[in-house]
Amino acid sequence: EQGGQTDFLRCVEQVEALLQDYLSASRGPTIVIEKSIEPGLHLRGNRGAWERVLLNLFMNAARMMTQGGTIAIQAATRDGEVDIQVTDTGPGIPARLLPNLFEPGFSTTP
């Protein structure tokens, strides 16, 4: 995009297409992506970097929803800041792992 601005809806749609291609090729479960994104929302930063972040989130969620499910992403401007929320219908992360979640190299899978 232009000037370091990323059209967030286009970014999410690209990641959704990549995820669906992967799931189709790997005969993975059916994952529905629900989007509620403020019209015209642009984020600072490189589109490729945002796509990597979202693809990582979506792939991790899809991997845990072995019978299929839903990933929902909401994004809107609130008080001059962008609020992005991603939820899914997977089993969630065990509470005992939450304190370590953002440590470098930490994984919830063996």
C-alpha positions in Angstrom: 0.0 0.0 0.0 1.0 3.6 -0.1 3.0 5.6 2.5 3.4 2.7 5.0 -0.4 2.3 5.3 -2.1 -1.0 5.0 -5.7 -1.5 4.0 -6.6 -3.9 6.8 -9.7 -5.5 5.1 -7.7 -6.3 2.0 -4.9 -7.8 4.2 -7.4 -10.0 6.1 -9.0 -11.2 2.8 -5.6 -12.1 1.4 -4.8 -14.1 4.6 -8.2 -15.8 4.5 -7.5 -16.9 0.9 -4.1 -18.3 1.8 -5.6 -20.2 4.8 -8.4 -21.6 2.7 -6.0 -22.7 0.0 -3.8 -24.5 2.6 -6.8 -26.2 4.2 -8.1 -27.3 0.8 -4.8 -28.7 -0.3 -4.2 -30.5 3.0 -7.8 -31.7 3.2 -8.1 -29.8 6.5 -11.2 -28.9 8.3 -13.7 -26.3 7.2 -12.9 -23.0 8.9 -15.2 -20.0 8.5 -13.7 -16.5 8.8 -16.1 -13.9 10.1 -15.0 -10.3 9.5 -16.2 -7.2 11.2 -13.8 -4.5 10.1 -14.4 -0.8 10.1 -14.7 0.4 6.5 -11.6 2.2 5.2 -9.5 1.1 8.2 -5.8 1.5 7.4 -2.9 0.5 9.7 0.6 1.8 9.8 3.2 -0.7 8.7 4.1 -3.1 6.0 1.3 -5.2 4.6 3.5 -8.3 4.4 4.3 -8.0 8.1 0.6 -7.7 9.0 -0.2 -10.7 6.7 2.4 -12.8 8.5 1.0 -11.9 11.9 -2.6 -12.8 10.9 -1.6 -15.9 9.0 0.2 -17.2 12.1 -2.9 -16.5 14.3 -5.3 -18.1 11.8 -3.1 -21.1 11.2 -2.6 -21.7 14.9 -6.4 -21.5 15.4 -7.1 -23.8 12.5 -4.6 -26.4 13.6 -6.5 -26.7 17.0 -10.0 -26.9 15.4 -9.6 -30.4 14.0 -13.3 -30.7 13.4 -13.7 -27.2 11.9 -14.9 -24.0 13.4 -15.0 -20.3 13.2 -12.3 -17.6 13.4 -13.7 -14.1 14.0 -11.8 -10.9 13.5 -13.0 -7.5 14.5 -11.2 -4.2 14.0 -12.2 -0.6 14.7 -10.9 2.7 15.7 -11.6 3.5 19.4 -10.3 6.7 21.0 -7.8 7.3 18.3 -6.3 3.8 18.5 -7.0 0.7 16.5 -8.6 -2.2 18.4 -8.1 -5.6 16.8 -9.7 -8.7 18.3 -9.3 -12.3 17.0 -11.3 -15.1 18.6 -12.0 -18.7 17.5 -14.2 -21.6 18.5 -11.2 -23.9 19.3 -10.4 -25.4 22.7 -8.3 -22.4 23.9 -5.0 -22.2 25.6 -4.6 -24.0 29.0 -4.4 -21.5 31.8 -1.1 -22.9 33.0 0.5 -21.9 29.7 -0.7 -18.3 29.6 2.1 -16.8 31.7 4.7 -18.1 29.1 2.8 -17.3 26.0 4.9 -14.4 24.8 8.3 -15.7 25.7 10.7 -16.1 22.7 10.6 -19.6 21.3 7.6 -20.7 23.5 5.1 -23.0 21.9 1.9 -24.6 23.0 2.6 -27.7 20.9 5.2 -30.4 21.7 
